[in-house]
Amino acid sequence: MTESQNPCALRESADVIVLGAGPAGLVLGNLLHAAGIDCVLLERASRTHVQTRARAGFLAPDTGRILDRHGLADGLHRRGLRHGTCEFRTEDGRFRLDYGSLGQGGQHHVYPQQNLVTDLLTHYLDRGGRIRFQTEALAVRDADGTRPYVTTREPDGRPTRWSARYVAGCDGRHGAARRSLPPGAVRHHHDHGVTWLGLLAEAPPSLDAVGYAVHDRGFAGHMARTADVTRYYLQWQRGIPADAWPEQRIWDELDVRMRAADHGPLHRGTLRERGIFDLTCDVIEPLRHGSLFLAGDAASLLAPAAAKGANLAVLEAEILAGALTDALTRGDTAGLDRYSDQCLAHIWRAQEFTGWMTRLLHTAPDGDQDAGSFFHAALRRSRLASLRTSRIHQEWFAENYVGV
């Protein structure tokens, strides 16, 4: 017997069901709740897990303005660190870009995503918002009708049917929203052919800027997180496990690629976290399927080279919140009709710049190390020389680096 046929299944409802309690879902939930919309967030993980899962923490100026506009930026202003400079290290030396003072750029806030999520969740709950943790969404049904519903599994295993006017899928690339898309949905997928080993080190930052090291042995990256924790990345051979190298070898390799002998030693510490990241991307088109709307990683996935994912998620959540509020309070569905095209324009711009950054920073993709490697390296060196010397190129970089 299916859940929908089970008379013992629990029945719940809301005007808007939001799947997922990441940045997109929590911003959307806060904005809908503030507008008086009956909404509920369904999150399959526990509250502790939601508040402690580490993700990127590079928030663009527009993201800060969105959070400010809705009274959600107190923690960001108290504990976030401002960054307006990045440093490139190459075979031709090092150079810095003060992108925060260039063109229409601006400064980033470095603010770990788990801190932002905790802020958003606390704000939502303190104001009476509804959320159900450890509730697994299984499928979205009847999205092409006037009363879609979501089938879920409660923490004790009991099935539940949540009915709604609209469903917002903010539950990532493997969530129920994507699994429930109709055959007409198109997924555009691209693999950049690059893999990163991501490292979280219990060590203070080694430079006062985001560091991008371009080396024949592969990319290395340095991103401060707090005064005592630094995120590093190493371009990595795909298929090699994260624990293949001992800590000493990893630090030695970071020294080589970041040219520590020329520019100063790195602060070393315990590597408390390792992870493998294949630099792939995808986009779902359209982002609306009847009463189901996609936002955040459910809508698109970007390679992390330009740190656009969380910023797009917040922007999409604000756009969707306004459109849903207009539809539910005034019967105006024009915003919902525009939602997909409006967000896809931002997504494809972010994808284009992310691809450019990926090509700028890395050696030739895996499998292209012979015929294409010299050509790739020469193009990369030319791009870096232009970025070092051309004010027009620098201003273009600044605008795209901080914008979505």
N, C-alpha and C positions, 0 to 999 in steps of 0.2 A: 504494500500500500504506500502510495506517495504521500508526502506531507500535505499536499493540497486536498487529498482525499481523506486525511486522518481527522476525524471529528474531535479527537483529544488534543490536537495541536493548539497551542496558545495563540491568541489573536491580539495584535497590538496595532496602533495606527499613529500617524503623524502627517502633517501636510507635506513635509520634506524629510526624507530619510537620507542621511549622509553616511556613506560607507567609508570608514577609515578615519583615524585620529592622528594623522600627520599634519604638517603645516597647512595643506589645502583644506582638509576637512575641518580642522579647528578654527581657521580663519573664517571659513564659510559658516560654521556653526555659531560662532560669536556674532557675526554680522546679522544672520537670520534671527537669532534670539533677541538681539538688541532692537530689531525691527518689529518684534512682536509676532514673528512667524513660529508656528508650532513645528518644531523640528527635533530630531533625535539623531545622535551619532551612534553607530554600531561599530565596535572595534573588537577584532578577534583576539588581541593580546591583552595582557593585564595592564593595569595602570603603571605598575613599577616598570614593566618592560617599555612601555610607551615613553616614559620619562627618562629612560637611561640609554636607549639605543642611540649610538653615536652616528652622526651624519655630518655632512659638510656644514660649515658655519660662516659663509661669505655672503652677507646680505647687501644688496645694491641700494643706492640712494632712494630709488623709487619704492623699493620694498619698505624702507624706513618711513617714507612719507605715507604709504598706505597704512602701516601700523599706527603711526601718529594720528592719522585722520580718524581712526576709530578707537582711539584710547587704548591701544594694545602694545605700546612701545616703552612702557615704564622700565621693564627689566633690561631691554636693549640699551636704553640710555644710561642706566646705572652701571651695567657690567660689560657692555660691549666695548670693544677696542676699535678705534678708527684707523683705517689703513688707506693711504692714498698714493703709495709708491710700490712699484715692483722692480726687482733687479734681475737682469739677464746675465748669465755667465756663459761665455762661449770661448772657443779657441782664440778669438781675437780680443780677449779681455772681458771686462764686465762693464755694463752701463745700466743706469737707472732711469726709469720713467716716472716722473711725478704726475701721474695721470689725473690725480685729484684736482690739479690746477689747469688742466688742458681742456680747451673747447667747452663742450656741454657735459663734461664728465662729472666727477664727484668722488667722494670717498666711500669706500665700503665700511661696513661694520663687521668685524670678526666676532661672531657670537655663536657658540656651538648650538647646533640644531636642537639638541636635547634640552637646552636652556630655554630656547624659544618655545618649544612644545610645552614645557612645564608652565611657562608664563601663560600661554594661550589656554591651556587646560584649566589652570587655577582660575583665571578670569571667567571662563565659561561656567565652571561649577559654582563659583562664589555668587554668581548672578542667577543661579537656578536652572542652568542648562541641563538637558537630559543626555546622558551617555550610558551605554551598556557595554562594559568591558567583557572580555572573554566570551563574546558572542560572535560566532562565525557566520558570516553571510555566505550562503550556498549558491544562490542564483537570484537574478532579477527577472520577474515574470510579467507578461502583459505590458511591456513598456510602450507598445504602440496603441494601448488603450487609454481610457480616462482615469483608470484606477490601478496603476501598477502595484506590484507587491514584491517583497523580498522574503525568501525563505531562509531561515537561520537555524543554527543549533545553539541552544543555551549552554551555559557552563556545566549544567548537570546532564546534558545530552538531550534534553527535550526539544522537539521541533517547535518553531514559532513562525507565524506568518505575519509580517509587518506590511500593512497597506498604506498607500500614500497618494498624494497628488503628483509629486515629482521625486525622483531618486537622483542623488548626486554621487557618482562613483569616484571617490578619492582614495581608493584602496589599492593603488599600485598596479604594476604590470601583471601580477599574478592573481589579482583579486577577482571577486565575483562579478564586478561590473564588466571587466574585459571578457570574462568567460561567457557572459550573457549577451554579447553583441550579436546582432543578426548577421546573416550572410552578406548583406550589402556593405558592411564595414570593411574598410581597407586599412591594412597595416603596412606602412612603409618601413622597412628595416634596412640598416646599413651597419656593417662591421668595419671599423677603422683599421683593423688588423694589428692593434696595439693592446698590450696588457700592462697593468700596473701592479706592483706590490705596494699596498698601502700600509703604513707603519704609524703607530701612535707611541711616541717616546715620552717617558717621564724625564724630560730634560727641558730647560729653558730655551727659548728661541735663540738661534745662532746669528740672526741678522734682523734688523728692524724693518724688514720689508718681506713681501712674498718673493720667494726665490725660485727662478726657473733656470736650471742648468742644462745646457744643450751640449751633449758630448757624443763622440763617436761610439762609445760603449752603451749609449742610451740616455734617456732623459732622467733627471733627478729633480724633485721638487721639495721646497721647504715652505710650510704654512704654519704660522704661529696659531695656537689655540688659546692658551692662557699663559700666565707668567711662568708656569712650571711644566707645561705640556706642549709638545710640538708635533705636528703632522708632517711626515716625510713620504715621498713617493719615489719608487724606482721603476723605470721601464723594465719589464720582466719577460722572460721567455714563456710563451703560452704553454700550458701543460705542466709546468714545474710547480710543485706544491709550495705553499707559503712558508712552510717550516723547513725547506730544503737547505737553507744556509744558517749557520750559527750567527749569533748577534755580532761577534767580532768581525766576521766577513761582511755583514751588511754595513756596519759602520765604516769599514775600510773602503767599501765600494762607494758609499755616499761621499767620503772624503775625496776619492778620485774624481767622480763625476761633478761634484760641486767645486772642484779645484781648491780644496782647503789649503794646500801647500802655497798657493798664490794669494788667497784672499782671507786666510785666517781659519783656525780650527773650528770644528763643530762641537757644540756642547753635547756630550754623550750621556746616555742614561738607559735605564731598562726599557726594552721594547715590550710594552704591555698588550699590544694588539697588532695582529697582522691580518691582512685580507687581500684577496686577489680580485682585481677589477678588469674585466675585458671592456675596452672602450668601444661600445656599441651604442647605437641610437635607434629609436623608432618613433613613429608618429601614427596615431589613429585618425582617420578621416571618414566621415565627419565626427565631431565631438558630441553631437546630439543624435539620439535615436529615440524619437517619440518623446516620452517623459523621462528618459535616462540621459544624463549629462555627465561627461567625463572631465576631470580636472587633475592637476598634479601629474604624478608618474603614471596614472591610468590613462591620461591623455597623450603623453609623450615622455620618452626617456632620452636624456642627453648624456653624451660622454662627459666626464667630470672635468675636462681640461679647462673650461671657462667658468665653472661654478654657476650655472644658470638654473639648475633644476628647482631649488627651493624658491628662487625669486619668481620664476614663472608660476609656480604653484600658488603663491600669495596673490599675484596679479590676477590669475584666472579665478581664484576664489572671490575676490572683490567684484569682478565683472559678473560672475554667476549670481552672487548674493543680490546685487542690484536688480538683475533681471528677474530673479525669482520673487523678490519683494514686489516689484511692479506687477507681476502677473497675479500674485496672490492677494494683494491689497487693492489694486485698481483695475484688474482685468486687462492690463496692458502687456501683451506678449511679444512686443516688438524686440525687446532686449533678448528674450529667449531665442527668437528667430535669428538674431545677429550673432549670438554667442559663439558658435562654431567658427564662422569666418573671421570674427574679430580676434579670437584667441589663436587660431592657426597662423594668422599673419605674424604675431609675436613669436610663435613657436618656430616657424621656418627661419625667421631672422636669427633667433638664438642658435638654431642648428647650423646655419651658415657660418657664424662666427666661431662656434665651437669646432667645426671642421677645420677652419683656418688655423685656429690655435693648435689643434692636434697635429696638423702638418708642419707647423712652425717648430714644435718642440721635440719631435721624435725622429729617431733614425727610421730608415725604410721599414714599412710594415713587415711582419713575419711572412716569409715566403717570397719576399721581393728583395732579397739581400744581394743579388748578383747583378743582373742587367740594370735594374733601376736604382741601385743604391747610390752610385756616383751622381746621377742626375738629381735624385732627391736631395742629397747633401748639398749640391751646388745651389739649388733653388732655395733651400733653407738658409744657407749662408747669405744669399742675396737679400732675402726677406729681412733677416736680422740686421744687415747693414743698412737697409732702407729705414727700418724702425729706429735705428740708432741715430740717423742723420737727417731724416726728413720730418719737418714739423707737421706737414700735412698728414703724413702717415701716422705720426704720433697722436694727432688729434682724432683721426679716424679710429685708432686703437682705443683711445680713452673713451670715446662715445660708445663704442660697442662693448668694451670691457665691463663697463658699469651698467649698461642699459639692457632692457629686455623689450 
